[in-house]
Amino acid sequence: MTRPPGKPPVRHAPFQVERQSFRRRRLIDAACALPLLGWVLWWLPLLWRGADAPVPASLVLVYIFGIWLGLALAAARLVRLLGRARNVSPLPEGEDP
């Protein structure tokens, strides 16, 4: 099959995705899901109203700030992992590790 002059050759997509790019995409997915997880965990104390004994406000505040701290630490970890994944250069085509 010939191609018209001036057109680049057609490249087929690889059957397998490189490990680093796959891992980086999963880290980006986790970073996008983190706010949703935080939102769900933040609103969880509203479900505690059905308990027989009322939950003290001090425990609810400790829970909410614990979630806030956990989200901040998880976001910092994801940023660090994403920075590491970006700095890894892919091997030139045809070279084995």
Buried (B, 14 or more C-beta within 10 A) or exposed (E): EEEEEEEEEEEEEEEEEEEBEEBBEEBEEBBEEBEEBBEEBBEEBEEEEEEEEEEEEEEBEEBBEEBEEEBEEBBEEBEEBBEEBEEEEEEEEEEEE
